């Protein structure tokens, strides 16, 4: 029986993980607390830990996991910016879910965009109070507008297909352009200057952190709509707020926020929000914030559980050759040169 400490558990996590875990011989210890230096003790006696995007898996946590005999960190997400993969190398294997339902995130991105531009949220609130005025609800056609997509992995390309269905002109930026995709790639500066809508679909790395900052916003069209369903750290939130106040940014749609770790995924309606920057963003009439829910569909939850359980089992049954391992050894963390045919360490 493989014992797994499952951190930051939510009610929607359990059904799929219990089902797939039971089928593959895993025993989950479901914990509501997030993993960090203060809670890592809860992993003692387990073979693996399962973590999410707001768990803290830094070098100190990894050293303690290693000392406790934990052999595997299993991310139930695609992103891994919260894990010190370099510190884990040689001690604890790290696996992730590279693709669970790119349609879920891409569709939520378009849902946010439609809601914002066509003022659906405002109309919903009005009509519930029997206010049927159309004043202030004017939007704009998507057809013919230019959308700049930053990051053309699976999610980005699906979002591009959706935009093309609306008759939008698509331009894109990616450090590694998709070959033979028919996508028009530009420099970031060219994308900023030409886009009516900018949507972020890239990972958070030291190179991409705050890629949307004051300088970048200064290069954008007046009235640009910015959408982020990837990672909060891609946007300098203070610069975003200043751009909104200056009327340079026409609207912002955010499913993620840089300092979300201690805020999102919990009901804080009865408390004063200590994050003044987020409170000010939410108060803006042209900002929509959802709490990192783009992934949250039945299909995605099932795929995440199935893949994560498969990743865990593979590491313990294949003599350390793990499916979907994030390996620091090769320098190409997600695409190991050994193609997972041998141990990373």
PyMOL commands that set and color helices and strands:
alter all, ss='L'
color gray80, all
select helices_A, chain A and resi 11-24+40-43+59-67+85-88+102-117+120-128+154-165+188-194+214-218+232-234+237-245+276-283+298-317
alter helices_A, ss='H'
color red, helices_A
select strands_A, chain A and resi 2-6+26-30+48-51+72-75+93-95+146-150+169-173+184-185+197-200+224-228+249-254+287-289
alter strands_A, ss='S'
color yellow, strands_A
deselect
rebuild
show_as cartoon
